[in-house]
Amino acid sequence: MQIPRIDPKNLTGLADKIIGLGKEIFGTVTNQDRLTKAGQVQQEKGTERLEAVKAQVQSDAHETKAKTADRAQQSAQKTKEKVNS
């Protein structure tokens, strides 16, 4: 089993969520509505980035399944041609 390589760009979503939460908490504690809102927006951005990574992983998995099915089809076709010749 191969361990997947983690692209540092994919970690930015998680970092945005953590930093955004920190901003939101700090803004709430210090009664700075602008900082609280900025933290919430940054968390939303992080969520969207993580969703994009998840969608890309699913897309890659579907592509791999399609390639595997294509190879199986080609192999079956070659076997059929050998039998018929």
FITOR-733164 format. One line per field, with one value per atom (N, C-alpha, C): residue in one letter; x, y, z; residue number from 0; atom name. Coordinates in steps of 0.1 Angstrom, whole numbers, plus 5000, padded with zeros to 4 digits. Example, Ala and Ser with C-alpha at 12.3 -4.5 7.8 and 13.67 -1.06 7.14 Angstrom:
rest A / A / A / S / S / S
px 5132 / 5123 / 5132 / 5128 / 5137 / 5129
py 4943 / 4955 / 4967 / 4978 / 4989 / 5000
pz 5078 / 5078 / 5078 / 5071 / 5071 / 5079
nr 0 / 0 / 0 / 1 / 1 / 1
atom N / CA / C / N / CA / C
//
This chain:
rest M / M / M / Q / Q / Q / I / I / I / P / P / P / R / R / R / I / I / I / D / D / D / P / P / P / K / K / K / N / N / N / L / L / L / T / T / T / G / G / G / L / L / L / A / A / A / D / D / D / K / K / K / I / I / I / I / I / I / G / G / G / L / L / L / G / G / G / K / K / K / E / E / E / I / I / I / F / F / F / G / G / G / T / T / T / V / V / V / T / T / T / N / N / N / Q / Q / Q / D / D / D / R / R / R / L / L / L / T / T / T / K / K / K / A / A / A / G / G / G / Q / Q / Q / V / V / V / Q / Q / Q / Q / Q / Q / E / E / E / K / K / K / G / G / G / T / T / T / E / E / E / R / R / R / L / L / L / E / E / E / A / A / A / V / V / V / K / K / K / A / A / A / Q / Q / Q / V / V / V / Q / Q / Q / S / S / S / D / D / D / A / A / A / H / H / H / E / E / E / T / T / T / K / K / K / A / A / A / K / K / K / T / T / T / A / A / A / D / D / D / R / R / R / A / A / A / Q / Q / Q / Q / Q / Q / S / S / S / A / A / A / Q / Q / Q / K / K / K / T / T / T / K / K / K / E / E / E / K / K / K / V / V / V / N / N / N / S / S / S
px 5009 / 5000 / 5009 / 5005 / 5013 / 5007 / 5015 / 5011 / 5009 / 4997 / 4995 / 5004 / 5008 / 5017 / 5007 / 5010 / 5002 / 5008 / 5000 / 5004 / 5003 / 5013 / 5012 / 5000 / 4997 / 4986 / 4973 / 4972 / 4959 / 4958 / 4969 / 4968 / 4964 / 4963 / 4959 / 4945 / 4936 / 4922 / 4922 / 4929 / 4930 / 4936 / 4946 / 4952 / 4943 / 4935 / 4925 / 4915 / 4910 / 4900 / 4906 / 4918 / 4924 / 4927 / 4933 / 4936 / 4923 / 4913 / 4900 / 4893 / 4894 / 4888 / 4895 / 4908 / 4916 / 4911 / 4910 / 4905 / 4892 / 4883 / 4869 / 4869 / 4876 / 4876 / 4882 / 4893 / 4900 / 4891 / 4884 / 4875 / 4863 / 4858 / 4847 / 4851 / 4863 / 4868 / 4871 / 4876 / 4880 / 4869 / 4857 / 4846 / 4849 / 4856 / 4860 / 4852 / 4840 / 4831 / 4838 / 4846 / 4853 / 4862 / 4869 / 4879 / 4871 / 4860 / 4851 / 4846 / 4841 / 4836 / 4847 / 4859 / 4870 / 4874 / 4873 / 4876 / 4866 / 4853 / 4843 / 4844 / 4848 / 4850 / 4862 / 4872 / 4884 / 4881 / 4873 / 4869 / 4860 / 4852 / 4844 / 4853 / 4863 / 4872 / 4880 / 4884 / 4890 / 4881 / 4869 / 4859 / 4858 / 4857 / 4856 / 4868 / 4880 / 4892 / 4893 / 4889 / 4888 / 4878 / 4867 / 4857 / 4863 / 4870 / 4877 / 4887 / 4894 / 4904 / 4896 / 4886 / 4878 / 4872 / 4867 / 4861 / 4872 / 4884 / 4895 / 4899 / 4900 / 4903 / 4893 / 4880 / 4869 / 4870 / 4873 / 4875 / 4887 / 4898 / 4909 / 4906 / 4898 / 4894 / 4885 / 4876 / 4867 / 4876 / 4885 / 4894 / 4902 / 4907 / 4914 / 4906 / 4893 / 4884 / 4881 / 4879 / 4877 / 4888 / 4900 / 4912 / 4914 / 4911 / 4911 / 4901 / 4889 / 4879 / 4883 / 4889 / 4894 / 4904 / 4914 / 4924 / 4918 / 4908 / 4901 / 4894 / 4888 / 4881 / 4890 / 4902 / 4912 / 4917 / 4919 / 4925 / 4914 / 4902 / 4891 / 4890 / 4892 / 4891 / 4903 / 4915 / 4927 / 4925 / 4919 / 4917 / 4907 / 4896 / 4886 / 4892 / 4900 / 4907 / 4916 / 4923 / 4932 / 4924 / 4912 / 4904 / 4898 / 4894 / 4887 / 4897 / 4909 / 4919 / 4924
py 4988 / 5000 / 5012 / 5022 / 5034 / 5045 / 5052 / 5063 / 5075 / 5081 / 5093 / 5105 / 5112 / 5124 / 5135 / 5143 / 5155 / 5167 / 5174 / 5186 / 5197 / 5205 / 5216 / 5226 / 5227 / 5236 / 5231 / 5218 / 5212 / 5215 / 5218 / 5221 / 5235 / 5244 / 5258 / 5259 / 5250 / 5250 / 5247 / 5238 / 5235 / 5247 / 5252 / 5264 / 5276 / 5278 / 5289 / 5287 / 5274 / 5271 / 5274 / 5270 / 5271 / 5286 / 5293 / 5307 / 5315 / 5312 / 5319 / 5317 / 5305 / 5302 / 5311 / 5311 / 5319 / 5334 / 5339 / 5353 / 5355 / 5346 / 5347 / 5347 / 5338 / 5337 / 5350 / 5354 / 5366 / 5379 / 5379 / 5391 / 5390 / 5379 / 5378 / 5382 / 5377 / 5380 / 5394 / 5401 / 5415 / 5424 / 5418 / 5426 / 5434 / 5428 / 5434 / 5426 / 5432 / 5425 / 5424 / 5433 / 5432 / 5420 / 5418 / 5406 / 5393 / 5393 / 5381 / 5378 / 5388 / 5385 / 5380 / 5386 / 5382 / 5368 / 5364 / 5350 / 5340 / 5344 / 5336 / 5334 / 5345 / 5345 / 5336 / 5337 / 5329 / 5314 / 5311 / 5297 / 5292 / 5300 / 5296 / 5293 / 5302 / 5300 / 5286 / 5284 / 5271 / 5259 / 5260 / 5249 / 5247 / 5258 / 5256 / 5250 / 5254 / 5248 / 5233 / 5229 / 5215 / 5207 / 5213 / 5207 / 5205 / 5215 / 5213 / 5202 / 5200 / 5189 / 5176 / 5175 / 5163 / 5160 / 5169 / 5167 / 5162 / 5168 / 5164 / 5149 / 5146 / 5132 / 5122 / 5126 / 5117 / 5116 / 5127 / 5127 / 5118 / 5119 / 5111 / 5096 / 5093 / 5079 / 5074 / 5082 / 5078 / 5076 / 5085 / 5084 / 5071 / 5067 / 5055 / 5043 / 5043 / 5032 / 5031 / 5042 / 5042 / 5036 / 5040 / 5035 / 5020 / 5015 / 5001 / 4993 / 4999 / 4992 / 4992 / 5003 / 5003 / 4993 / 4991 / 4981 / 4967 / 4965 / 4951 / 4949 / 4959 / 4958 / 4954 / 4961 / 4959 / 4945 / 4940 / 4927 / 4916 / 4918 / 4909 / 4909 / 4921 / 4921 / 4914 / 4915 / 4908 / 4893 / 4889 / 4874 / 4869 / 4877 / 4873 / 4872 / 4881 / 4880 / 4868 / 4865 / 4853 / 4840 / 4839 / 4827 / 4826 / 4837 / 4837 / 4835 / 4837 / 4836 / 4822
pz 5000 / 5000 / 5000 / 4992 / 4990 / 4999 / 5006 / 5014 / 5005 / 5005 / 4996 / 5000 / 4990 / 4992 / 4995 / 5005 / 5008 / 5003 / 4994 / 4988 / 4998 / 5001 / 5011 / 5008 / 4995 / 4991 / 4997 / 4999 / 5005 / 5020 / 5026 / 5040 / 5043 / 5033 / 5035 / 5040 / 5036 / 5041 / 5056 / 5060 / 5075 / 5082 / 5077 / 5084 / 5084 / 5073 / 5073 / 5084 / 5086 / 5096 / 5110 / 5112 / 5126 / 5129 / 5119 / 5121 / 5123 / 5114 / 5115 / 5128 / 5134 / 5147 / 5157 / 5156 / 5166 / 5165 / 5153 / 5151 / 5157 / 5154 / 5159 / 5174 / 5181 / 5195 / 5201 / 5195 / 5200 / 5199 / 5187 / 5185 / 5194 / 5197 / 5207 / 5221 / 5225 / 5239 / 5240 / 5230 / 5231 / 5226 / 5222 / 5217 / 5205 / 5195 / 5183 / 5172 / 5168 / 5159 / 5145 / 5141 / 5128 / 5128 / 5138 / 5139 / 5140 / 5147 / 5148 / 5134 / 5127 / 5113 / 5104 / 5105 / 5097 / 5099 / 5112 / 5115 / 5110 / 5110 / 5104 / 5089 / 5083 / 5068 / 5065 / 5072 / 5070 / 5072 / 5082 / 5084 / 5072 / 5067 / 5055 / 5043 / 5042 / 5031 / 5032 / 5045 / 5047 / 5044 / 5048 / 5045 / 5030 / 5023 / 5008 / 5002 / 5007 / 5002 / 5005 / 5017 / 5021 / 5012 / 5010 / 5001 / 4987 / 4982 / 4969 / 4968 / 4979 / 4980 / 4980 / 4988 / 4988 / 4975 / 4968 / 4954 / 4945 / 4946 / 4937 / 4940 / 4952 / 4956 / 4950 / 4951 / 4946 / 4931 / 4924 / 4910 / 4906 / 4913 / 4910 / 4911 / 4921 / 4924 / 4912 / 4908 / 4896 / 4884 / 4882 / 4870 / 4870 / 4882 / 4883 / 4880 / 4886 / 4883 / 4868 / 4861 / 4847 / 4839 / 4843 / 4836 / 4838 / 4850 / 4853 / 4845 / 4844 / 4836 / 4821 / 4816 / 4803 / 4800 / 4809 / 4807 / 4807 / 4816 / 4816 / 4803 / 4798 / 4785 / 4774 / 4774 / 4763 / 4764 / 4777 / 4779 / 4774 / 4777 / 4773 / 4758 / 4751 / 4737 / 4730 / 4736 / 4731 / 4733 / 4744 / 4746 / 4736 / 4734 / 4724 / 4710 / 4706 / 4693 / 4692 / 4702 / 4702 / 4700 / 4707 / 4707 / 4693 / 4687 / 4674 / 4662 / 4664 / 4653 / 4651
nr 0 / 0 / 0 / 1 / 1 / 1 / 2 / 2 / 2 / 3 / 3 / 3 / 4 / 4 / 4 / 5 / 5 / 5 / 6 / 6 / 6 / 7 / 7 / 7 / 8 / 8 / 8 / 9 / 9 / 9 / 10 / 10 / 10 / 11 / 11 / 11 / 12 / 12 / 12 / 13 / 13 / 13 / 14 / 14 / 14 / 15 / 15 / 15 / 16 / 16 / 16 / 17 / 17 / 17 / 18 / 18 / 18 / 19 / 19 / 19 / 20 / 20 / 20 / 21 / 21 / 21 / 22 / 22 / 22 / 23 / 23 / 23 / 24 / 24 / 24 / 25 / 25 / 25 / 26 / 26 / 26 / 27 / 27 / 27 / 28 / 28 / 28 / 29 / 29 / 29 / 30 / 30 / 30 / 31 / 31 / 31 / 32 / 32 / 32 / 33 / 33 / 33 / 34 / 34 / 34 / 35 / 35 / 35 / 36 / 36 / 36 / 37 / 37 / 37 / 38 / 38 / 38 / 39 / 39 / 39 / 40 / 40 / 40 / 41 / 41 / 41 / 42 / 42 / 42 / 43 / 43 / 43 / 44 / 44 / 44 / 45 / 45 / 45 / 46 / 46 / 46 / 47 / 47 / 47 / 48 / 48 / 48 / 49 / 49 / 49 / 50 / 50 / 50 / 51 / 51 / 51 / 52 / 52 / 52 / 53 / 53 / 53 / 54 / 54 / 54 / 55 / 55 / 55 / 56 / 56 / 56 / 57 / 57 / 57 / 58 / 58 / 58 / 59 / 59 / 59 / 60 / 60 / 60 / 61 / 61 / 61 / 62 / 62 / 62 / 63 / 63 / 63 / 64 / 64 / 64 / 65 / 65 / 65 / 66 / 66 / 66 / 67 / 67 / 67 / 68 / 68 / 68 / 69 / 69 / 69 / 70 / 70 / 70 / 71 / 71 / 71 / 72 / 72 / 72 / 73 / 73 / 73 / 74 / 74 / 74 / 75 / 75 / 75 / 76 / 76 / 76 / 77 / 77 / 77 / 78 / 78 / 78 / 79 / 79 / 79 / 80 / 80 / 80 / 81 / 81 / 81 / 82 / 82 / 82 / 83 / 83 / 83 / 84 / 84 / 84
atom N / CA / C / N / CA / C / N / CA / C / N / CA / C / N / CA / C / N / CA / C / N / CA / C / N / CA / C / N / CA / C / N / CA / C / N / CA / C / N / CA / C / N / CA / C / N / CA / C / N / CA / C / N / CA / C / N / CA / C / N / CA / C / N / CA / C / N / CA / C / N / CA / C / N / CA / C / N / CA / C / N / CA / C / N / CA / C / N / CA / C / N / CA / C / N / CA / C / N / CA / C / N / CA / C / N / CA / C / N / CA / C / N / CA / C / N / CA / C / N / CA / C / N / CA / C / N / CA / C / N / CA / C / N / CA / C / N / CA / C / N / CA / C / N / CA / C / N / CA / C / N / CA / C / N / CA / C / N / CA / C / N / CA / C / N / CA / C / N / CA / C / N / CA / C / N / CA / C / N / CA / C / N / CA / C / N / CA / C / N / CA / C / N / CA / C / N / CA / C / N / CA / C / N / CA / C / N / CA / C / N / CA / C / N / CA / C / N / CA / C / N / CA / C / N / CA / C / N / CA / C / N / CA / C / N / CA / C / N / CA / C / N / CA / C / N / CA / C / N / CA / C / N / CA / C / N / CA / C / N / CA / C / N / CA / C / N / CA / C / N / CA / C / N / CA / C / N / CA / C / N / CA / C / N / CA / C / N / CA / C / N / CA / C / N / CA / C
//
